[in-house]
């Protein structure tokens, strides 16, 4: 079950009375509602941030009228996997302006 499914089930169980709101000491990352729901919120915030970054990059590409070829592929790899972009690429030059 992924982090969002766990959080959804946790909220449903809390609302339906199948689970009580508990806060364990030490923290139980699988059973404490605040932790389970918090992880889903943080994952959602990261996904939104990543999507915003990709959108800004695509706007940059569009603004500079760059072609969607190898350059875009390199750029998406750079975002996703830390790929080092070719410094002589026209996208790198346009973004640095």
Secondary structure by P-SEA (a helix, b strand, c coil): ccaaaaaaaaaaaaaaccccccccccccccccaaaaaaaaaaaaaaaaaaaaaaaaaaaaaaaacccccaaaaaaaaaaccccccccccaaaaaaac
